[in-house]
């Protein structure tokens, strides 16, 4: 598999770091790949621009940060404004129109998916927005099998929350398929 | 047997290594970016009959692990720069009283409270000379989680073997990064257990009387022997002494037990050094960027190699000199103003061929940063 570099960005509390961890953990523990996940955040527990980098590869990974992501996800306008210039030409940009107004064309496939609205309509809990985003990323990239993410969710989530997360992942995959 | 594979943070890899080595007592005062060490141990230690105490501050934490070690436990504390500064006085006490303990410093930007959530490697010299007075110290580091685990186990083994504090000097990138760790089976890595005295209760025990091999067997404090422990220069009973012969003998012993074993304490890795014309010397997360450059440049036929230091103190000068002997240039890659570069310059025969590739803005040094320095010293410009 070609090495894939992803950057998930947004605001503290949206769960972008959690989504990055789930993705990287699934790559390593469920699919036997190598993955490294790092994050950059300020001293505040909520708010502020948050970014998490993931590299997935069959080879050893040394430098753990992502310079030019193949996949860039921006879940706030601030994150979009800050990070859209770093996307690798020919890469993929995923945003949600509820939070991000696309201001210019970049040399990348741009996907604006109504992830937040669909999650709120069908589940009603904003807490799984990040899992829906993860589903959309998997649907758009075929990077990992969705079952791998499900296995990680099963291990990490209390049973009471599992269904909601499974549903959110499925919504993301659906939105990607329809896009 | 199915290998025990985990996907976790470097701080958690340190915890896994410490528990593997037999850690039974942790006292700490959580601080970014080391917090996950305390957090994880607060859950794990009680389950195996160990003790976790969140103390009122870093000074008390250091003192608590010293006391707990004396009673016969393997002990550790974890902190970052500001807390490491506070621990220095008690660290010196552990050096003087020869108390095995492991002190983790996950480095962040400094001086002072600096940059809590970002990376730096500015505490290398503080690890060496942070506590006052002439002394020797052991400091280990690592660039990936498998090595964080291995070096943590080594730290406990060295602490017990040499009756000394050992500093684990990690950094924010390694501490917070998540990657794979394969936990070795019990017995895969040998463990050094406390050397205890064979002197029975009721018979005089001399806590600071070395055996013929120079090692000092310990007696669990509060057990069958009464003895004195002090930060003052002391005689073989542990009682204060200002006798010049005693003072000289003890200081010589404290320094020699470490400095005479530089080679035994040296841990390092080498990549493509056999025919390297340019040798990168690096450690911690900087070594990941250095290795990235070396692998890429080798694929293009450039004769570049990496010496990754895992023991920083005592500085393995002889090994550095030998590994760099045939290099046209040596580039030290680190995130400070040249703390290890100065040691490398002092170690090699031609210090003028030693250069620094660094970054001091609390961002991880990148392969591009290193490549630019290589081009500059080759006279090719960036």
Interface residues (C-beta under 8 A of the other chain):
Chain A: X21 X24 X25 X28 X29 X34 X35 X36 X37 X38 X39 X40 X41 X42 X43 X61 X62 X63 X64 X65 X67
Chain B: X5 X7 X32 X116 X117 X118 X173 X176 X177 X178 X179 X180 X285 X288 X289 X291 X292 X295 X364 X366 X367 X368
